[in-house]
Amino acid sequence: MFSYPDADEVLSDLGDKVVEAFARAVARTTDDLAEYRQIKPSWVSQASERGLANWIHDRLWYHLSVLLDGISTVRLVDSEPTREIFVGLRYRLRAKRHGDEGNVSTFLTPGAIEFLFQPPAQETISGLEEIRLIAGYTWDKETREMGQPVLSLRDGKDEIVWLIELPDAGTGYGGATVTPMPVAPEPSAPTIELGDEDAARGNETGEDAQS
């Protein structure tokens, strides 16, 4: 039977450097968004939700690439529109924004569905299963502001196993306390964003890179 690892176990396995990189990448991207809003406020206000999400994702991925570079246990794979981070032999992550109830936006391609589900118990050996995680940040849709860095584990499109706030990038990581985030009392499906006909054709075999 597949047993979900708890958040403390996952943070320990990922290691302080990796967890810190996630948090610092979100902090730096938040600064980028603030600068973008200051320099070109009309561009930000006129941007579509998907357009702004893609801009944020590109900045977040850039910072992750810089901050994770040189960590021997980490491998980044950038095959647009799919971008993934592998940590050791066990963890596979994607970077996305999280809504109020922990929901994430994605085109439900076969690859996205495969990622959202944890591996079937009969296909894995205990301790060697691939754990799929989503690192990212919370998003206030009303103010269009980034919130705290978070990490979530889910199993399927509508079941959040846990969602935690990552330790503050400025406070150090040794023995950091895990802060569970509130999630919806009932599982909620990820938001499905429908693009135009050309976008749909372009994502038939790929996945939405939005954060």
C-alpha positions in Angstrom: 0.0 0.0 0.0 1.3 3.5 -0.9 2.1 5.5 2.2 2.2 9.3 1.8 5.4 10.9 3.3 4.6 13.6 5.8 5.8 17.2 5.3 8.6 17.0 7.8 10.0 13.9 6.1 9.9 15.5 2.7 11.6 18.7 3.9 14.3 16.7 5.5 14.8 14.6 2.3 14.9 17.7 0.1 17.5 19.3 2.3 17.9 22.9 3.6 19.6 24.2 0.5 16.8 23.1 -1.8 14.0 24.3 0.5 15.8 27.6 0.9 16.1 27.9 -2.8 12.4 27.5 -3.2 11.6 30.2 -0.7 14.2 32.6 -2.0 13.1 32.1 -5.6 9.6 33.2 -4.5 10.9 36.2 -2.6 13.0 37.3 -5.6 10.1 36.8 -8.0 7.8 38.9 -5.7 10.4 41.7 -5.9 10.4 41.3 -9.7 6.6 41.7 -9.8 6.8 44.8 -7.6 9.4 46.3 -9.9 7.4 45.4 -13.0 4.3 47.0 -11.4 6.3 50.2 -10.6 7.9 50.6 -14.0 4.9 49.5 -16.1 1.8 49.7 -14.0 -0.5 49.9 -17.0 1.0 46.8 -18.6 0.5 44.8 -15.4 -3.1 46.0 -15.0 -3.9 45.2 -18.6 -2.3 41.7 -18.6 -4.7 38.7 -18.6 -4.6 36.3 -15.7 -2.9 33.7 -17.9 -0.4 36.2 -19.3 0.6 37.5 -15.9 0.9 34.0 -14.6 3.2 33.0 -17.4 5.3 36.1 -16.8 5.6 35.2 -13.1 6.4 31.6 -13.9 9.3 32.6 -16.2 10.8 34.8 -13.5 10.3 32.1 -10.9 11.9 29.4 -13.1 14.8 31.7 -13.8 15.5 32.2 -10.1 15.1 28.5 -9.3 17.6 27.8 -12.0 20.1 30.1 -10.5 19.6 29.2 -6.9 19.5 25.4 -7.5 22.6 25.4 -9.8 25.5 23.5 -8.3 23.4 21.4 -5.9 24.5 17.9 -6.8 21.2 16.2 -5.9 19.2 18.5 -8.2 18.4 18.2 -11.9 16.3 20.7 -13.8 14.5 19.7 -17.0 13.2 22.5 -19.2 11.3 21.1 -22.1 8.7 23.8 -22.8 5.9 23.8 -22.0 6.9 21.3 -19.2 9.5 22.3 -16.6 10.4 19.9 -13.8 12.8 19.7 -10.9 14.2 16.3 -9.8 15.7 16.0 -6.3 17.6 12.8 -5.8 15.9 9.7 -7.1 12.7 10.1 -5.3 11.2 13.6 -5.8 9.8 15.2 -8.9 8.5 18.8 -8.7 6.8 21.4 -10.7 6.4 25.1 -9.9 2.9 26.6 -9.8 0.8 29.2 -8.0 -1.7 28.0 -5.5 -5.2 29.5 -5.1 -7.2 30.2 -2.0 -8.1 26.5 -1.5 -4.8 25.1 -2.6 -6.0 24.6 -6.2 -3.6 24.9 -9.1 -4.2 25.8 -12.7 -3.3 23.3 -15.5 -4.4 22.0 -18.8 -5.5 18.5 -18.1 -3.3 16.8 -20.7 -2.3 13.1 -20.1 1.1 14.3 -18.8 -0.5 16.6 -16.3 -2.9 14.0 -15.1 -0.1 11.5 -14.7 1.9 14.0 -12.6 -1.0 14.9 -10.3 -1.6 11.3 -9.3 1.0 9.6 -7.0 2.2 6.3 -8.4 0.0 3.2 -7.9 1.1 1.1 -4.9 1.5 -2.0 -7.0 4.0 -0.3 -9.3 6.4 0.8 -6.7 8.8 -0.6 -4.1 8.3 0.9 -0.6 10.9 3.7 -0.1 11.7 3.9 -3.8 8.5 5.4 -5.1 8.6 8.7 -7.0 6.9 11.4 -5.0 5.4 14.3 -7.0 5.3 17.7 -5.4 4.3 21.2 -6.4 6.4 24.1 -5.1 5.3 27.6 -5.6 3.5 30.4 -3.9 0.0 31.5 -2.9 -1.9 34.0 -5.1 -4.4 36.7 -4.1 -6.6 36.9 -7.2 -8.3 40.1 -6.1 -5.1 42.1 -5.5 -3.0 40.1 -8.0 -0.3 39.8 -5.4 2.1 36.9 -4.6 2.0 35.5 -1.1 4.1 33.1 0.9 6.2 30.2 -0.6 4.4 26.9 -0.3 4.9 23.2 -1.0 2.1 20.7 -1.6 1.5 17.0 -2.1 -1.6 15.9 -3.8 -2.9 12.6 -5.2 -5.2 13.1 -8.1 -6.7 16.3 -9.5 -8.9 16.9 -6.5 -7.2 15.6 -3.4 -4.7 17.7 -1.5 -2.8 15.5 1.0 -1.0 18.4 2.6 -0.1 22.0 1.9 2.6 23.8 3.9 4.1 27.2 4.1 7.9 27.1 3.6 10.1 28.7 6.2 11.0 32.3 5.7 14.0 32.7 3.4 15.6 35.1 5.9 15.4 33.0 9.1 17.5 29.9 8.3 16.3 26.4 7.9 17.9 24.2 10.5 15.0 22.6 12.4 12.4 24.9 10.8 8.8 24.4 11.9 6.4 23.2 9.3 3.3 25.5 9.0 0.2 23.6 7.6 -1.9 25.8 5.3 -5.7 25.7 5.4 -7.3 23.9 2.5 -10.9 23.4 1.4 -12.9 21.1 3.7 -13.9 19.1 0.6 -11.4 18.3 -2.2 -11.6 20.7 -5.1 -10.4 20.2 -8.7 -7.7 22.3 -10.2 -8.8 25.2 -12.3 -8.9 24.2 -15.9 -8.0 27.1 -18.2 -9.3 26.9 -21.7 -7.2 28.7 -24.3 -8.1 29.5 -27.9 -8.1 27.0 -30.7 -4.4 27.5 -31.5 -3.4 27.3 -27.8 -5.4 24.1 -27.5 -3.6 22.5 -30.5 -0.2 23.6 -29.0 -0.9 21.8 -25.8 -2.2 18.5 -27.1 1.0 16.8 -26.2 2.5 19.4 -23.8 1.5 21.1 -20.6 0.7 24.6 -19.5 3.7 26.3 -18.1 1.7 28.6 -16.0 2.6 29.0 -12.3 
